C-alpha cells in the first residue's frame, strides 16, 4: 500500500478519536482529497476537498460546518466543475503530519497542511468561490 495512504489512514484514526468537537477529521479528508485528486477519481471528490479547504482557510469554518456544507451541496444534482491540477500539491503531506507527535503540535500541522494544499490550488480559488456563492453557503 502507498505510504501516503498508510499515513492518511493513521491520521484518520487519530482525528476520528480526537476530542475536539470542531471535528478536525473533515479537514484531513479534504486536504488528502486535494492532494490525491486526479482525473481518475470522481469529480465530486476533488470538488468537495477544495470546497472544504476554501471554507476552512478562507471562511474559518470548523470541520462540522464544512461537513454540513458538503451535505447541502450533495443534495443538488449537478455537473461538478473541472479544476486545473497543479503539478505540486503542497509542501506538507499526511506523512509529514503523522511525523509530528500527537496533540496540539500535530493539530497545528493539520492546519498547515490544509493551508499548503489550498495555496497549491490558487488558480482554482475563484472557481470554488463561484460554486458556493449561489448556494447561500457563504457570502461572496
Phi and psi in radians as a Rosetta constraint file:
Dihedral C 1 N 2 CA 2 C 2 CIRCULARHARMONIC -1.003 0.35
Dihedral N 2 CA 2 C 2 N 3 CIRCULARHARMONIC 2.378 0.35
Dihedral C 2 N 3 CA 3 C 3 CIRCULARHARMONIC -1.109 0.35
Dihedral N 3 CA 3 C 3 N 4 CIRCULARHARMONIC -0.566 0.35
Dihedral C 3 N 4 CA 4 C 4 CIRCULARHARMONIC -1.180 0.35
Dihedral N 4 CA 4 C 4 N 5 CIRCULARHARMONIC -0.659 0.35
Dihedral C 4 N 5 CA 5 C 5 CIRCULARHARMONIC -1.129 0.35
Dihedral N 5 CA 5 C 5 N 6 CIRCULARHARMONIC -0.727 0.35
Dihedral C 5 N 6 CA 6 C 6 CIRCULARHARMONIC -1.086 0.35
Dihedral N 6 CA 6 C 6 N 7 CIRCULARHARMONIC -0.812 0.35
Dihedral C 6 N 7 CA 7 C 7 CIRCULARHARMONIC -1.084 0.35
Dihedral N 7 CA 7 C 7 N 8 CIRCULARHARMONIC -0.715 0.35
Dihedral C 7 N 8 CA 8 C 8 CIRCULARHARMONIC -1.089 0.35
Dihedral N 8 CA 8 C 8 N 9 CIRCULARHARMONIC -0.790 0.35
Dihedral C 8 N 9 CA 9 C 9 CIRCULARHARMONIC -1.049 0.35
Dihedral N 9 CA 9 C 9 N 10 CIRCULARHARMONIC -0.747 0.35
Dihedral C 9 N 10 CA 10 C 10 CIRCULARHARMONIC -1.138 0.35
Dihedral N 10 CA 10 C 10 N 11 CIRCULARHARMONIC -0.683 0.35
Dihedral C 10 N 11 CA 11 C 11 CIRCULARHARMONIC -1.163 0.35
Dihedral N 11 CA 11 C 11 N 12 CIRCULARHARMONIC -0.639 0.35
Dihedral C 11 N 12 CA 12 C 12 CIRCULARHARMONIC -1.093 0.35
Dihedral N 12 CA 12 C 12 N 13 CIRCULARHARMONIC -0.730 0.35
Dihedral C 12 N 13 CA 13 C 13 CIRCULARHARMONIC -1.039 0.35
Dihedral N 13 CA 13 C 13 N 14 CIRCULARHARMONIC -0.755 0.35
Dihedral C 13 N 14 CA 14 C 14 CIRCULARHARMONIC -1.076 0.35
Dihedral N 14 CA 14 C 14 N 15 CIRCULARHARMONIC -0.859 0.35
Dihedral C 14 N 15 CA 15 C 15 CIRCULARHARMONIC -1.325 0.35
Dihedral N 15 CA 15 C 15 N 16 CIRCULARHARMONIC -0.535 0.35
Dihedral C 15 N 16 CA 16 C 16 CIRCULARHARMONIC -1.194 0.35
Dihedral N 16 CA 16 C 16 N 17 CIRCULARHARMONIC -0.454 0.35
Dihedral C 16 N 17 CA 17 C 17 CIRCULARHARMONIC -1.661 0.35
Dihedral N 17 CA 17 C 17 N 18 CIRCULARHARMONIC 0.103 0.35
Dihedral C 17 N 18 CA 18 C 18 CIRCULARHARMONIC -1.279 0.35
Dihedral N 18 CA 18 C 18 N 19 CIRCULARHARMONIC 2.376 0.35
Dihedral C 18 N 19 CA 19 C 19 CIRCULARHARMONIC -1.350 0.35
Dihedral N 19 CA 19 C 19 N 20 CIRCULARHARMONIC -0.179 0.35
Dihedral C 19 N 20 CA 20 C 20 CIRCULARHARMONIC -1.167 0.35
Dihedral N 20 CA 20 C 20 N 21 CIRCULARHARMONIC 2.115 0.35
Dihedral C 20 N 21 CA 21 C 21 CIRCULARHARMONIC -1.203 0.35
Dihedral N 21 CA 21 C 21 N 22 CIRCULARHARMONIC -0.152 0.35
Dihedral C 21 N 22 CA 22 C 22 CIRCULARHARMONIC -1.241 0.35
Dihedral N 22 CA 22 C 22 N 23 CIRCULARHARMONIC -0.242 0.35
Dihedral C 22 N 23 CA 23 C 23 CIRCULARHARMONIC 1.120 0.35
Dihedral N 23 CA 23 C 23 N 24 CIRCULARHARMONIC 1.152 0.35
Dihedral C 23 N 24 CA 24 C 24 CIRCULARHARMONIC -1.176 0.35
Dihedral N 24 CA 24 C 24 N 25 CIRCULARHARMONIC -0.247 0.35
Dihedral C 24 N 25 CA 25 C 25 CIRCULARHARMONIC -0.961 0.35
Dihedral N 25 CA 25 C 25 N 26 CIRCULARHARMONIC -0.679 0.35
Dihedral C 25 N 26 CA 26 C 26 CIRCULARHARMONIC -1.021 0.35
Dihedral N 26 CA 26 C 26 N 27 CIRCULARHARMONIC -0.664 0.35
Dihedral C 26 N 27 CA 27 C 27 CIRCULARHARMONIC -1.182 0.35
Dihedral N 27 CA 27 C 27 N 28 CIRCULARHARMONIC -0.621 0.35
Dihedral C 27 N 28 CA 28 C 28 CIRCULARHARMONIC -1.129 0.35
Dihedral N 28 CA 28 C 28 N 29 CIRCULARHARMONIC -0.790 0.35
Dihedral C 28 N 29 CA 29 C 29 CIRCULARHARMONIC -1.040 0.35
Dihedral N 29 CA 29 C 29 N 30 CIRCULARHARMONIC -0.771 0.35
Dihedral C 29 N 30 CA 30 C 30 CIRCULARHARMONIC -1.214 0.35
Dihedral N 30 CA 30 C 30 N 31 CIRCULARHARMONIC -0.717 0.35
Dihedral C 30 N 31 CA 31 C 31 CIRCULARHARMONIC -1.105 0.35
Dihedral N 31 CA 31 C 31 N 32 CIRCULARHARMONIC -0.749 0.35
Dihedral C 31 N 32 CA 32 C 32 CIRCULARHARMONIC -1.144 0.35
Dihedral N 32 CA 32 C 32 N 33 CIRCULARHARMONIC -0.715 0.35
Dihedral C 32 N 33 CA 33 C 33 CIRCULARHARMONIC -1.074 0.35
Dihedral N 33 CA 33 C 33 N 34 CIRCULARHARMONIC -0.708 0.35
Dihedral C 33 N 34 CA 34 C 34 CIRCULARHARMONIC -1.159 0.35
Dihedral N 34 CA 34 C 34 N 35 CIRCULARHARMONIC -0.707 0.35
Dihedral C 34 N 35 CA 35 C 35 CIRCULARHARMONIC -1.303 0.35
Dihedral N 35 CA 35 C 35 N 36 CIRCULARHARMONIC -0.566 0.35
Dihedral C 35 N 36 CA 36 C 36 CIRCULARHARMONIC -1.781 0.35
Dihedral N 36 CA 36 C 36 N 37 CIRCULARHARMONIC -0.174 0.35
Dihedral C 36 N 37 CA 37 C 37 CIRCULARHARMONIC -1.099 0.35
Dihedral N 37 CA 37 C 37 N 38 CIRCULARHARMONIC 2.427 0.35
Dihedral C 37 N 38 CA 38 C 38 CIRCULARHARMONIC -2.688 0.35
Dihedral N 38 CA 38 C 38 N 39 CIRCULARHARMONIC -3.042 0.35
Dihedral C 38 N 39 CA 39 C 39 CIRCULARHARMONIC -1.204 0.35
Dihedral N 39 CA 39 C 39 N 40 CIRCULARHARMONIC -0.170 0.35
Dihedral C 39 N 40 CA 40 C 40 CIRCULARHARMONIC -1.608 0.35
Dihedral N 40 CA 40 C 40 N 41 CIRCULARHARMONIC -0.174 0.35
Dihedral C 40 N 41 CA 41 C 41 CIRCULARHARMONIC -1.723 0.35
Dihedral N 41 CA 41 C 41 N 42 CIRCULARHARMONIC 2.802 0.35
Dihedral C 41 N 42 CA 42 C 42 CIRCULARHARMONIC -1.093 0.35
Dihedral N 42 CA 42 C 42 N 43 CIRCULARHARMONIC 2.417 0.35
Dihedral C 42 N 43 CA 43 C 43 CIRCULARHARMONIC -0.990 0.35
Dihedral N 43 CA 43 C 43 N 44 CIRCULARHARMONIC -0.547 0.35
Dihedral C 43 N 44 CA 44 C 44 CIRCULARHARMONIC -1.121 0.35
Dihedral N 44 CA 44 C 44 N 45 CIRCULARHARMONIC -0.512 0.35
Dihedral C 44 N 45 CA 45 C 45 CIRCULARHARMONIC -1.117 0.35
Dihedral N 45 CA 45 C 45 N 46 CIRCULARHARMONIC -0.897 0.35
Dihedral C 45 N 46 CA 46 C 46 CIRCULARHARMONIC -1.182 0.35
Dihedral N 46 CA 46 C 46 N 47 CIRCULARHARMONIC -0.700 0.35
Dihedral C 46 N 47 CA 47 C 47 CIRCULARHARMONIC -1.013 0.35
Dihedral N 47 CA 47 C 47 N 48 CIRCULARHARMONIC -0.887 0.35
Dihedral C 47 N 48 CA 48 C 48 CIRCULARHARMONIC -1.165 0.35
Dihedral N 48 CA 48 C 48 N 49 CIRCULARHARMONIC -0.622 0.35
Dihedral C 48 N 49 CA 49 C 49 CIRCULARHARMONIC -1.054 0.35
Dihedral N 49 CA 49 C 49 N 50 CIRCULARHARMONIC -0.834 0.35
Dihedral C 49 N 50 CA 50 C 50 CIRCULARHARMONIC -1.212 0.35
Dihedral N 50 CA 50 C 50 N 51 CIRCULARHARMONIC -0.638 0.35
Dihedral C 50 N 51 CA 51 C 51 CIRCULARHARMONIC -1.051 0.35
Dihedral N 51 CA 51 C 51 N 52 CIRCULARHARMONIC -0.806 0.35
Dihedral C 51 N 52 CA 52 C 52 CIRCULARHARMONIC -1.086 0.35
Dihedral N 52 CA 52 C 52 N 53 CIRCULARHARMONIC -0.720 0.35
Dihedral C 52 N 53 CA 53 C 53 CIRCULARHARMONIC -1.169 0.35
Dihedral N 53 CA 53 C 53 N 54 CIRCULARHARMONIC -0.718 0.35
Dihedral C 53 N 54 CA 54 C 54 CIRCULARHARMONIC -1.022 0.35
Dihedral N 54 CA 54 C 54 N 55 CIRCULARHARMONIC -0.857 0.35
Dihedral C 54 N 55 CA 55 C 55 CIRCULARHARMONIC -1.126 0.35
Dihedral N 55 CA 55 C 55 N 56 CIRCULARHARMONIC -0.646 0.35
Dihedral C 55 N 56 CA 56 C 56 CIRCULARHARMONIC -1.228 0.35
Dihedral N 56 CA 56 C 56 N 57 CIRCULARHARMONIC -0.920 0.35
Dihedral C 56 N 57 CA 57 C 57 CIRCULARHARMONIC -1.351 0.35
Dihedral N 57 CA 57 C 57 N 58 CIRCULARHARMONIC -0.823 0.35
Dihedral C 57 N 58 CA 58 C 58 CIRCULARHARMONIC -1.496 0.35
Dihedral N 58 CA 58 C 58 N 59 CIRCULARHARMONIC -0.582 0.35
Dihedral C 58 N 59 CA 59 C 59 CIRCULARHARMONIC -1.981 0.35
Dihedral N 59 CA 59 C 59 N 60 CIRCULARHARMONIC -0.025 0.35
Dihedral C 59 N 60 CA 60 C 60 CIRCULARHARMONIC 1.034 0.35
Dihedral N 60 CA 60 C 60 N 61 CIRCULARHARMONIC 0.688 0.35
Dihedral C 60 N 61 CA 61 C 61 CIRCULARHARMONIC -1.335 0.35
Dihedral N 61 CA 61 C 61 N 62 CIRCULARHARMONIC 2.548 0.35
Dihedral C 61 N 62 CA 62 C 62 CIRCULARHARMONIC -1.324 0.35
Dihedral N 62 CA 62 C 62 N 63 CIRCULARHARMONIC 2.946 0.35
Dihedral C 62 N 63 CA 63 C 63 CIRCULARHARMONIC -1.048 0.35
Dihedral N 63 CA 63 C 63 N 64 CIRCULARHARMONIC -0.673 0.35
Dihedral C 63 N 64 CA 64 C 64 CIRCULARHARMONIC -1.085 0.35
Dihedral N 64 CA 64 C 64 N 65 CIRCULARHARMONIC -0.754 0.35
Dihedral C 64 N 65 CA 65 C 65 CIRCULARHARMONIC -1.136 0.35
Dihedral N 65 CA 65 C 65 N 66 CIRCULARHARMONIC -0.684 0.35
Dihedral C 65 N 66 CA 66 C 66 CIRCULARHARMONIC -1.109 0.35
Dihedral N 66 CA 66 C 66 N 67 CIRCULARHARMONIC -0.764 0.35
Dihedral C 66 N 67 CA 67 C 67 CIRCULARHARMONIC -1.016 0.35
Dihedral N 67 CA 67 C 67 N 68 CIRCULARHARMONIC -0.749 0.35
Dihedral C 67 N 68 CA 68 C 68 CIRCULARHARMONIC -1.122 0.35
Dihedral N 68 CA 68 C 68 N 69 CIRCULARHARMONIC -0.696 0.35
Dihedral C 68 N 69 CA 69 C 69 CIRCULARHARMONIC -1.098 0.35
Dihedral N 69 CA 69 C 69 N 70 CIRCULARHARMONIC -0.718 0.35
Dihedral C 69 N 70 CA 70 C 70 CIRCULARHARMONIC -1.068 0.35
Dihedral N 70 CA 70 C 70 N 71 CIRCULARHARMONIC -0.734 0.35
Dihedral C 70 N 71 CA 71 C 71 CIRCULARHARMONIC -1.111 0.35
Dihedral N 71 CA 71 C 71 N 72 CIRCULARHARMONIC -0.717 0.35
Dihedral C 71 N 72 CA 72 C 72 CIRCULARHARMONIC -1.073 0.35
Dihedral N 72 CA 72 C 72 N 73 CIRCULARHARMONIC -0.785 0.35
Dihedral C 72 N 73 CA 73 C 73 CIRCULARHARMONIC -1.147 0.35
Dihedral N 73 CA 73 C 73 N 74 CIRCULARHARMONIC -0.658 0.35
Dihedral C 73 N 74 CA 74 C 74 CIRCULARHARMONIC -1.166 0.35
Dihedral N 74 CA 74 C 74 N 75 CIRCULARHARMONIC -0.406 0.35
Dihedral C 74 N 75 CA 75 C 75 CIRCULARHARMONIC -1.230 0.35
Dihedral N 75 CA 75 C 75 N 76 CIRCULARHARMONIC -0.301 0.35
Dihedral C 75 N 76 CA 76 C 76 CIRCULARHARMONIC -1.748 0.35
Dihedral N 76 CA 76 C 76 N 77 CIRCULARHARMONIC 2.223 0.35
Dihedral C 76 N 77 CA 77 C 77 CIRCULARHARMONIC -1.381 0.35
Dihedral N 77 CA 77 C 77 N 78 CIRCULARHARMONIC 2.233 0.35
Dihedral C 77 N 78 CA 78 C 78 CIRCULARHARMONIC -2.868 0.35
Dihedral N 78 CA 78 C 78 N 79 CIRCULARHARMONIC 2.881 0.35
Dihedral C 78 N 79 CA 79 C 79 CIRCULARHARMONIC -1.547 0.35
Dihedral N 79 CA 79 C 79 N 80 CIRCULARHARMONIC 2.288 0.35
Dihedral C 79 N 80 CA 80 C 80 CIRCULARHARMONIC -1.445 0.35
Dihedral N 80 CA 80 C 80 N 81 CIRCULARHARMONIC 2.575 0.35
Dihedral C 80 N 81 CA 81 C 81 CIRCULARHARMONIC -1.172 0.35
Dihedral N 81 CA 81 C 81 N 82 CIRCULARHARMONIC 2.783 0.35
Dihedral C 81 N 82 CA 82 C 82 CIRCULARHARMONIC -1.599 0.35
Dihedral N 82 CA 82 C 82 N 83 CIRCULARHARMONIC 2.525 0.35
Dihedral C 82 N 83 CA 83 C 83 CIRCULARHARMONIC -2.132 0.35
Dihedral N 83 CA 83 C 83 N 84 CIRCULARHARMONIC 2.604 0.35
Dihedral C 83 N 84 CA 84 C 84 CIRCULARHARMONIC -1.353 0.35
Dihedral N 84 CA 84 C 84 N 85 CIRCULARHARMONIC 2.164 0.35
Dihedral C 84 N 85 CA 85 C 85 CIRCULARHARMONIC -1.582 0.35
Dihedral N 85 CA 85 C 85 N 86 CIRCULARHARMONIC 1.968 0.35
Dihedral C 85 N 86 CA 86 C 86 CIRCULARHARMONIC -1.213 0.35
Dihedral N 86 CA 86 C 86 N 87 CIRCULARHARMONIC 2.577 0.35
Dihedral C 86 N 87 CA 87 C 87 CIRCULARHARMONIC -1.146 0.35
Dihedral N 87 CA 87 C 87 N 88 CIRCULARHARMONIC -0.548 0.35
Dihedral C 87 N 88 CA 88 C 88 CIRCULARHARMONIC -2.014 0.35
Dihedral N 88 CA 88 C 88 N 89 CIRCULARHARMONIC 2.209 0.35
Dihedral C 88 N 89 CA 89 C 89 CIRCULARHARMONIC -1.846 0.35
Dihedral N 89 CA 89 C 89 N 90 CIRCULARHARMONIC 0.459 0.35
Dihedral C 89 N 90 CA 90 C 90 CIRCULARHARMONIC 2.041 0.35
Dihedral N 90 CA 90 C 90 N 91 CIRCULARHARMONIC 2.562 0.35
Dihedral C 90 N 91 CA 91 C 91 CIRCULARHARMONIC -1.457 0.35
Dihedral N 91 CA 91 C 91 N 92 CIRCULARHARMONIC -0.102 0.35
Dihedral C 91 N 92 CA 92 C 92 CIRCULARHARMONIC -2.042 0.35
Dihedral N 92 CA 92 C 92 N 93 CIRCULARHARMONIC 2.455 0.35
Dihedral C 92 N 93 CA 93 C 93 CIRCULARHARMONIC -2.183 0.35
Dihedral N 93 CA 93 C 93 N 94 CIRCULARHARMONIC 3.026 0.35
Dihedral C 93 N 94 CA 94 C 94 CIRCULARHARMONIC -1.031 0.35
Dihedral N 94 CA 94 C 94 N 95 CIRCULARHARMONIC -0.642 0.35
Dihedral C 94 N 95 CA 95 C 95 CIRCULARHARMONIC -1.083 0.35
Dihedral N 95 CA 95 C 95 N 96 CIRCULARHARMONIC -0.763 0.35
Dihedral C 95 N 96 CA 96 C 96 CIRCULARHARMONIC -1.042 0.35
Dihedral N 96 CA 96 C 96 N 97 CIRCULARHARMONIC -0.747 0.35
Dihedral C 96 N 97 CA 97 C 97 CIRCULARHARMONIC -1.121 0.35
Dihedral N 97 CA 97 C 97 N 98 CIRCULARHARMONIC -0.762 0.35
Dihedral C 97 N 98 CA 98 C 98 CIRCULARHARMONIC -1.195 0.35
Dihedral N 98 CA 98 C 98 N 99 CIRCULARHARMONIC -0.359 0.35
Dihedral C 98 N 99 CA 99 C 99 CIRCULARHARMONIC -1.352 0.35
Dihedral N 99 CA 99 C 99 N 100 CIRCULARHARMONIC -0.095 0.35
Dihedral C 99 N 100 CA 100 C 100 CIRCULARHARMONIC -1.671 0.35
Dihedral N 100 CA 100 C 100 N 101 CIRCULARHARMONIC 2.368 0.35
Dihedral C 100 N 101 CA 101 C 101 CIRCULARHARMONIC -0.980 0.35
Dihedral N 101 CA 101 C 101 N 102 CIRCULARHARMONIC 2.512 0.35
Dihedral C 101 N 102 CA 102 C 102 CIRCULARHARMONIC -0.982 0.35
Dihedral N 102 CA 102 C 102 N 103 CIRCULARHARMONIC 2.529 0.35
Dihedral C 102 N 103 CA 103 C 103 CIRCULARHARMONIC 2.155 0.35
Dihedral N 103 CA 103 C 103 N 104 CIRCULARHARMONIC -2.767 0.35
Dihedral C 103 N 104 CA 104 C 104 CIRCULARHARMONIC -0.995 0.35
Dihedral N 104 CA 104 C 104 N 105 CIRCULARHARMONIC -0.621 0.35
Dihedral C 104 N 105 CA 105 C 105 CIRCULARHARMONIC -1.184 0.35
Dihedral N 105 CA 105 C 105 N 106 CIRCULARHARMONIC -0.710 0.35
Dihedral C 105 N 106 CA 106 C 106 CIRCULARHARMONIC -1.142 0.35
Dihedral N 106 CA 106 C 106 N 107 CIRCULARHARMONIC -0.717 0.35
Dihedral C 106 N 107 CA 107 C 107 CIRCULARHARMONIC -1.066 0.35
Dihedral N 107 CA 107 C 107 N 108 CIRCULARHARMONIC -0.710 0.35
Dihedral C 107 N 108 CA 108 C 108 CIRCULARHARMONIC -1.141 0.35
Dihedral N 108 CA 108 C 108 N 109 CIRCULARHARMONIC -0.608 0.35
Dihedral C 108 N 109 CA 109 C 109 CIRCULARHARMONIC -1.206 0.35
Dihedral N 109 CA 109 C 109 N 110 CIRCULARHARMONIC -0.569 0.35
Dihedral C 109 N 110 CA 110 C 110 CIRCULARHARMONIC -1.060 0.35
Dihedral N 110 CA 110 C 110 N 111 CIRCULARHARMONIC -0.782 0.35
Dihedral C 110 N 111 CA 111 C 111 CIRCULARHARMONIC -1.052 0.35
Dihedral N 111 CA 111 C 111 N 112 CIRCULARHARMONIC -0.757 0.35
Dihedral C 111 N 112 CA 112 C 112 CIRCULARHARMONIC -1.137 0.35
Dihedral N 112 CA 112 C 112 N 113 CIRCULARHARMONIC -0.673 0.35
Dihedral C 112 N 113 CA 113 C 113 CIRCULARHARMONIC -1.054 0.35
Dihedral N 113 CA 113 C 113 N 114 CIRCULARHARMONIC -0.842 0.35
Dihedral C 113 N 114 CA 114 C 114 CIRCULARHARMONIC -1.006 0.35
Dihedral N 114 CA 114 C 114 N 115 CIRCULARHARMONIC -0.809 0.35
Dihedral C 114 N 115 CA 115 C 115 CIRCULARHARMONIC -1.089 0.35
Dihedral N 115 CA 115 C 115 N 116 CIRCULARHARMONIC -0.690 0.35
Dihedral C 115 N 116 CA 116 C 116 CIRCULARHARMONIC -1.159 0.35
Dihedral N 116 CA 116 C 116 N 117 CIRCULARHARMONIC -0.734 0.35
Dihedral C 116 N 117 CA 117 C 117 CIRCULARHARMONIC -1.190 0.35
Dihedral N 117 CA 117 C 117 N 118 CIRCULARHARMONIC -0.761 0.35
Dihedral C 117 N 118 CA 118 C 118 CIRCULARHARMONIC -1.048 0.35
Dihedral N 118 CA 118 C 118 N 119 CIRCULARHARMONIC -0.768 0.35
Dihedral C 118 N 119 CA 119 C 119 CIRCULARHARMONIC -1.086 0.35
Dihedral N 119 CA 119 C 119 N 120 CIRCULARHARMONIC -0.672 0.35
Dihedral C 119 N 120 CA 120 C 120 CIRCULARHARMONIC -1.064 0.35
Dihedral N 120 CA 120 C 120 N 121 CIRCULARHARMONIC -0.505 0.35
Dihedral C 120 N 121 CA 121 C 121 CIRCULARHARMONIC -1.662 0.35
Dihedral N 121 CA 121 C 121 N 122 CIRCULARHARMONIC 0.448 0.35
Dihedral C 121 N 122 CA 122 C 122 CIRCULARHARMONIC -0.975 0.35
Dihedral N 122 CA 122 C 122 N 123 CIRCULARHARMONIC -0.524 0.35
Dihedral C 122 N 123 CA 123 C 123 CIRCULARHARMONIC -1.222 0.35
Dihedral N 123 CA 123 C 123 N 124 CIRCULARHARMONIC -0.173 0.35
Dihedral C 123 N 124 CA 124 C 124 CIRCULARHARMONIC -1.895 0.35
Dihedral N 124 CA 124 C 124 N 125 CIRCULARHARMONIC -0.020 0.35
Dihedral C 124 N 125 CA 125 C 125 CIRCULARHARMONIC -0.999 0.35
Dihedral N 125 CA 125 C 125 N 126 CIRCULARHARMONIC -0.762 0.35
Dihedral C 125 N 126 CA 126 C 126 CIRCULARHARMONIC -1.117 0.35
Dihedral N 126 CA 126 C 126 N 127 CIRCULARHARMONIC -0.702 0.35
Dihedral C 126 N 127 CA 127 C 127 CIRCULARHARMONIC -1.063 0.35
Dihedral N 127 CA 127 C 127 N 128 CIRCULARHARMONIC -0.742 0.35
Dihedral C 127 N 128 CA 128 C 128 CIRCULARHARMONIC -1.152 0.35
Dihedral N 128 CA 128 C 128 N 129 CIRCULARHARMONIC -0.807 0.35
Dihedral C 128 N 129 CA 129 C 129 CIRCULARHARMONIC -1.077 0.35
Dihedral N 129 CA 129 C 129 N 130 CIRCULARHARMONIC -0.720 0.35
Dihedral C 129 N 130 CA 130 C 130 CIRCULARHARMONIC -1.181 0.35
Dihedral N 130 CA 130 C 130 N 131 CIRCULARHARMONIC -0.547 0.35
Dihedral C 130 N 131 CA 131 C 131 CIRCULARHARMONIC -1.129 0.35
Dihedral N 131 CA 131 C 131 N 132 CIRCULARHARMONIC -0.693 0.35
Dihedral C 131 N 132 CA 132 C 132 CIRCULARHARMONIC -1.466 0.35
Dihedral N 132 CA 132 C 132 N 133 CIRCULARHARMONIC -0.509 0.35
Dihedral C 132 N 133 CA 133 C 133 CIRCULARHARMONIC -0.941 0.35
Dihedral N 133 CA 133 C 133 N 134 CIRCULARHARMONIC -0.878 0.35
Dihedral C 133 N 134 CA 134 C 134 CIRCULARHARMONIC -1.256 0.35
Dihedral N 134 CA 134 C 134 N 135 CIRCULARHARMONIC -0.207 0.35
Dihedral C 134 N 135 CA 135 C 135 CIRCULARHARMONIC -1.417 0.35
Dihedral N 135 CA 135 C 135 N 136 CIRCULARHARMONIC -0.253 0.35
Dihedral C 135 N 136 CA 136 C 136 CIRCULARHARMONIC 1.338 0.35
Dihedral N 136 CA 136 C 136 N 137 CIRCULARHARMONIC 0.188 0.35
Dihedral C 136 N 137 CA 137 C 137 CIRCULARHARMONIC -1.279 0.35
Dihedral N 137 CA 137 C 137 N 138 CIRCULARHARMONIC -0.690 0.35
Dihedral C 137 N 138 CA 138 C 138 CIRCULARHARMONIC -2.405 0.35
Dihedral N 138 CA 138 C 138 N 139 CIRCULARHARMONIC 2.730 0.35
Dihedral C 138 N 139 CA 139 C 139 CIRCULARHARMONIC -1.505 0.35
Dihedral N 139 CA 139 C 139 N 140 CIRCULARHARMONIC 2.430 0.35
